[in-house]
Amino acid sequence: MELELLRSRSFTGSFLASMLYYAGFGAWLLSLVEFLTGSGISRGAGGLAIAPGPLMVLPFARAVAPDGRPDRGPGRVAMIGAP
């Protein structure tokens, strides 16, 4: 990454927000695995319990943007992901 990009306030803000989100998501995923294995579930069963989330990424992405055209922008995905 070029350090010149960090001079832009919007890029810096979005970069920091992304890093905060990914750190929180990683901590949540680790704590979920620790919770499942600590509550008596085997490692294999814990992995299978978490597996549906990652397995649904591709079908969901194809349903949201079936043709994969980047010229439409992220509006469709952002609209579906908005609370």
Distance bins in CASP14 RR format, pairs under 12 A and 6 or more apart:
PFRMAT RR
TARGET T0000
AUTHOR 0000-0000-0000
RMODE 2
METHOD distances of the structure
MODEL  1
1 11 0 0 0 0 1 0 0 0 0 0 0
1 12 0 0 0 0 0 1 0 0 0 0 0
1 15 0 0 0 0 1 0 0 0 0 0 0
1 19 0 0 0 0 0 1 0 0 0 0 0
2 8 0 0 0 0 0 1 0 0 0 0 0
2 11 0 0 0 0 0 1 0 0 0 0 0
3 11 0 0 0 0 0 1 0 0 0 0 0
3 12 0 0 0 0 0 1 0 0 0 0 0
3 15 0 0 0 0 0 1 0 0 0 0 0
4 11 0 0 0 0 1 0 0 0 0 0 0
4 12 0 0 0 0 0 1 0 0 0 0 0
5 11 1 0 1 0 0 0 0 0 0 0 0
5 12 0 0 0 0 1 0 0 0 0 0 0
5 13 0 0 0 0 0 1 0 0 0 0 0
5 14 0 0 0 0 0 1 0 0 0 0 0
5 15 0 0 0 0 1 0 0 0 0 0 0
6 12 1 0 1 0 0 0 0 0 0 0 0
6 13 0 0 0 0 1 0 0 0 0 0 0
6 14 0 0 0 0 0 1 0 0 0 0 0
6 15 1 0 0 1 0 0 0 0 0 0 0
6 16 0 0 0 0 1 0 0 0 0 0 0
7 13 0 0 0 0 0 1 0 0 0 0 0
7 15 0 0 0 0 0 1 0 0 0 0 0
8 14 0 0 0 0 1 0 0 0 0 0 0
8 15 0 0 0 0 1 0 0 0 0 0 0
9 15 0 0 0 0 0 1 0 0 0 0 0
9 16 0 0 0 0 0 1 0 0 0 0 0
10 16 0 0 0 0 0 1 0 0 0 0 0
10 17 0 0 0 0 0 1 0 0 0 0 0
11 17 0 0 0 0 0 1 0 0 0 0 0
11 18 0 0 0 0 0 1 0 0 0 0 0
12 18 0 0 0 0 0 1 0 0 0 0 0
12 19 0 0 0 0 0 1 0 0 0 0 0
13 19 0 0 0 0 1 0 0 0 0 0 0
13 20 0 0 0 0 1 0 0 0 0 0 0
13 21 0 0 0 0 0 1 0 0 0 0 0
14 20 0 0 0 0 0 1 0 0 0 0 0
14 21 0 0 0 0 0 1 0 0 0 0 0
15 21 0 0 0 0 0 1 0 0 0 0 0
15 22 0 0 0 0 0 1 0 0 0 0 0
16 22 0 0 0 0 0 1 0 0 0 0 0
16 23 0 0 0 0 0 1 0 0 0 0 0
17 23 0 0 0 0 0 1 0 0 0 0 0
17 24 0 0 0 0 0 1 0 0 0 0 0
18 24 0 0 0 0 0 1 0 0 0 0 0
18 25 0 0 0 0 0 1 0 0 0 0 0
19 25 0 0 0 0 0 1 0 0 0 0 0
19 26 0 0 0 0 0 1 0 0 0 0 0
20 26 0 0 0 0 0 1 0 0 0 0 0
20 27 0 0 0 0 0 1 0 0 0 0 0
21 27 0 0 0 0 0 1 0 0 0 0 0
21 28 0 0 0 0 0 1 0 0 0 0 0
22 28 0 0 0 0 0 1 0 0 0 0 0
22 29 0 0 0 0 0 1 0 0 0 0 0
23 29 0 0 0 0 0 1 0 0 0 0 0
23 30 0 0 0 0 0 1 0 0 0 0 0
24 30 0 0 0 0 1 0 0 0 0 0 0
24 31 0 0 0 0 1 0 0 0 0 0 0
24 32 0 0 0 0 0 1 0 0 0 0 0
25 31 0 0 0 0 0 1 0 0 0 0 0
25 32 0 0 0 0 0 1 0 0 0 0 0
26 32 0 0 0 0 1 0 0 0 0 0 0
26 33 0 0 0 0 0 1 0 0 0 0 0
26 34 0 0 0 0 0 1 0 0 0 0 0
27 33 0 0 0 0 0 1 0 0 0 0 0
27 34 0 0 0 0 0 1 0 0 0 0 0
28 34 0 0 0 0 0 1 0 0 0 0 0
28 35 0 0 0 0 0 1 0 0 0 0 0
28 50 0 0 0 0 0 1 0 0 0 0 0
29 35 0 0 0 0 0 1 0 0 0 0 0
29 36 0 0 0 0 0 1 0 0 0 0 0
29 46 0 0 0 0 0 1 0 0 0 0 0
29 47 0 0 0 0 0 1 0 0 0 0 0
29 50 1 0 0 1 0 0 0 0 0 0 0
29 53 0 0 0 0 0 1 0 0 0 0 0
29 54 0 0 0 0 0 1 0 0 0 0 0
30 36 0 0 0 0 0 1 0 0 0 0 0
30 37 0 0 0 0 0 1 0 0 0 0 0
30 50 0 0 0 0 0 1 0 0 0 0 0
31 37 0 0 0 0 0 1 0 0 0 0 0
31 38 0 0 0 0 0 1 0 0 0 0 0
31 50 0 0 0 0 0 1 0 0 0 0 0
32 38 0 0 0 0 0 1 0 0 0 0 0
32 39 0 0 0 0 0 1 0 0 0 0 0
32 41 0 0 0 0 0 1 0 0 0 0 0
32 46 0 0 0 0 1 0 0 0 0 0 0
32 47 0 0 0 0 1 0 0 0 0 0 0
32 49 0 0 0 0 1 0 0 0 0 0 0
32 50 1 0 0 1 0 0 0 0 0 0 0
32 53 0 0 0 0 0 1 0 0 0 0 0
33 39 0 0 0 0 0 1 0 0 0 0 0
33 41 0 0 0 0 1 0 0 0 0 0 0
33 42 0 0 0 0 0 1 0 0 0 0 0
33 43 0 0 0 0 1 0 0 0 0 0 0
33 44 0 0 0 0 0 1 0 0 0 0 0
33 45 0 0 0 0 0 1 0 0 0 0 0
33 46 1 0 0 1 0 0 0 0 0 0 0
33 47 1 0 0 1 0 0 0 0 0 0 0
33 48 0 0 0 0 0 1 0 0 0 0 0
33 49 0 0 0 0 1 0 0 0 0 0 0
33 50 1 0 0 1 0 0 0 0 0 0 0
33 51 0 0 0 0 0 1 0 0 0 0 0
34 40 0 0 0 0 0 1 0 0 0 0 0
34 41 0 0 0 0 0 1 0 0 0 0 0
34 43 0 0 0 0 0 1 0 0 0 0 0
34 46 0 0 0 0 0 1 0 0 0 0 0
34 50 0 0 0 0 0 1 0 0 0 0 0
35 41 0 0 0 0 1 0 0 0 0 0 0
35 46 0 0 0 0 1 0 0 0 0 0 0
35 49 0 0 0 0 0 1 0 0 0 0 0
35 50 0 0 0 0 0 1 0 0 0 0 0
36 42 0 0 0 0 1 0 0 0 0 0 0
36 43 0 0 0 0 1 0 0 0 0 0 0
36 44 0 0 0 0 1 0 0 0 0 0 0
36 45 1 0 0 1 0 0 0 0 0 0 0
36 46 1 0 1 0 0 0 0 0 0 0 0
36 47 1 0 0 1 0 0 0 0 0 0 0
36 48 0 0 0 0 0 1 0 0 0 0 0
36 49 1 0 0 1 0 0 0 0 0 0 0
36 50 1 0 0 1 0 0 0 0 0 0 0
36 51 0 0 0 0 0 1 0 0 0 0 0
37 43 1 0 1 0 0 0 0 0 0 0 0
37 44 0 0 0 0 1 0 0 0 0 0 0
37 45 0 0 0 0 1 0 0 0 0 0 0
37 46 1 0 0 1 0 0 0 0 0 0 0
37 47 0 0 0 0 1 0 0 0 0 0 0
37 49 0 0 0 0 0 1 0 0 0 0 0
37 50 0 0 0 0 0 1 0 0 0 0 0
38 45 0 0 0 0 0 1 0 0 0 0 0
38 46 0 0 0 0 1 0 0 0 0 0 0
39 45 0 0 0 0 0 1 0 0 0 0 0
39 46 0 0 0 0 1 0 0 0 0 0 0
39 49 0 0 0 0 0 1 0 0 0 0 0
40 46 0 0 0 0 1 0 0 0 0 0 0
40 49 0 0 0 0 0 1 0 0 0 0 0
41 47 0 0 0 0 1 0 0 0 0 0 0
41 48 0 0 0 0 1 0 0 0 0 0 0
41 49 1 0 0 1 0 0 0 0 0 0 0
41 50 0 0 0 0 0 1 0 0 0 0 0
42 48 0 0 0 0 1 0 0 0 0 0 0
42 49 0 0 0 0 0 1 0 0 0 0 0
43 49 0 0 0 0 0 1 0 0 0 0 0
43 50 0 0 0 0 0 1 0 0 0 0 0
44 50 0 0 0 0 1 0 0 0 0 0 0
44 51 0 0 0 0 1 0 0 0 0 0 0
45 51 0 0 0 0 0 1 0 0 0 0 0
46 52 0 0 0 0 0 1 0 0 0 0 0
47 53 0 0 0 0 0 1 0 0 0 0 0
47 54 0 0 0 0 0 1 0 0 0 0 0
47 55 0 0 0 0 0 1 0 0 0 0 0
48 54 0 0 0 0 0 1 0 0 0 0 0
48 55 0 0 0 0 0 1 0 0 0 0 0
50 56 0 0 0 0 0 1 0 0 0 0 0
51 57 0 0 0 0 0 1 0 0 0 0 0
52 59 0 0 0 0 0 1 0 0 0 0 0
52 60 0 0 0 0 0 1 0 0 0 0 0
53 59 0 0 0 0 0 1 0 0 0 0 0
53 60 0 0 0 0 1 0 0 0 0 0 0
54 60 0 0 0 0 0 1 0 0 0 0 0
54 61 0 0 0 0 0 1 0 0 0 0 0
56 62 0 0 0 0 0 1 0 0 0 0 0
56 63 0 0 0 0 1 0 0 0 0 0 0
56 64 0 0 0 0 0 1 0 0 0 0 0
57 63 0 0 0 0 0 1 0 0 0 0 0
57 64 0 0 0 0 0 1 0 0 0 0 0
57 77 0 0 0 0 0 1 0 0 0 0 0
58 64 0 0 0 0 0 1 0 0 0 0 0
58 65 0 0 0 0 0 1 0 0 0 0 0
58 66 0 0 0 0 0 1 0 0 0 0 0
59 65 0 0 0 0 0 1 0 0 0 0 0
59 66 0 0 0 0 0 1 0 0 0 0 0
60 66 0 0 0 0 0 1 0 0 0 0 0
60 76 0 0 0 0 0 1 0 0 0 0 0
60 77 0 0 0 0 1 0 0 0 0 0 0
60 80 0 0 0 0 1 0 0 0 0 0 0
60 81 0 0 0 0 0 1 0 0 0 0 0
61 67 0 0 0 0 0 1 0 0 0 0 0
61 68 0 0 0 0 1 0 0 0 0 0 0
61 74 0 0 0 0 0 1 0 0 0 0 0
61 76 0 0 0 0 0 1 0 0 0 0 0
61 77 0 0 0 0 1 0 0 0 0 0 0
61 80 0 0 0 0 0 1 0 0 0 0 0
62 68 0 0 0 0 1 0 0 0 0 0 0
62 77 0 0 0 0 0 1 0 0 0 0 0
63 76 0 0 0 0 0 1 0 0 0 0 0
63 77 0 0 0 0 0 1 0 0 0 0 0
63 80 0 0 0 0 1 0 0 0 0 0 0
64 72 0 0 0 0 0 1 0 0 0 0 0
64 73 0 0 0 0 0 1 0 0 0 0 0
64 74 0 0 0 0 0 1 0 0 0 0 0
64 75 0 0 0 0 1 0 0 0 0 0 0
64 76 1 0 1 0 0 0 0 0 0 0 0
64 77 1 0 1 0 0 0 0 0 0 0 0
64 78 0 0 0 0 0 1 0 0 0 0 0
64 79 0 0 0 0 1 0 0 0 0 0 0
64 80 1 0 1 0 0 0 0 0 0 0 0
64 81 0 0 0 0 1 0 0 0 0 0 0
65 71 0 0 0 0 0 1 0 0 0 0 0
65 72 1 0 0 1 0 0 0 0 0 0 0
65 73 0 0 0 0 1 0 0 0 0 0 0
65 74 0 0 0 0 1 0 0 0 0 0 0
65 75 0 0 0 0 1 0 0 0 0 0 0
65 76 1 0 0 1 0 0 0 0 0 0 0
65 77 1 0 0 1 0 0 0 0 0 0 0
65 78 0 0 0 0 0 1 0 0 0 0 0
65 79 0 0 0 0 0 1 0 0 0 0 0
65 80 0 0 0 0 0 1 0 0 0 0 0
66 72 0 0 0 0 0 1 0 0 0 0 0
66 76 0 0 0 0 0 1 0 0 0 0 0
67 76 0 0 0 0 0 1 0 0 0 0 0
68 74 0 0 0 0 0 1 0 0 0 0 0
68 76 0 0 0 0 0 1 0 0 0 0 0
68 77 0 0 0 0 0 1 0 0 0 0 0
69 76 0 0 0 0 0 1 0 0 0 0 0
70 76 0 0 0 0 0 1 0 0 0 0 0
70 77 0 0 0 0 0 1 0 0 0 0 0
72 78 0 0 0 0 0 1 0 0 0 0 0
72 79 0 0 0 0 0 1 0 0 0 0 0
73 79 0 0 0 0 0 1 0 0 0 0 0
74 80 0 0 0 0 0 1 0 0 0 0 0
74 81 0 0 0 0 0 1 0 0 0 0 0
74 82 0 0 0 0 0 1 0 0 0 0 0
75 81 0 0 0 0 1 0 0 0 0 0 0
75 82 0 0 0 0 1 0 0 0 0 0 0
76 82 0 0 0 0 0 1 0 0 0 0 0
END
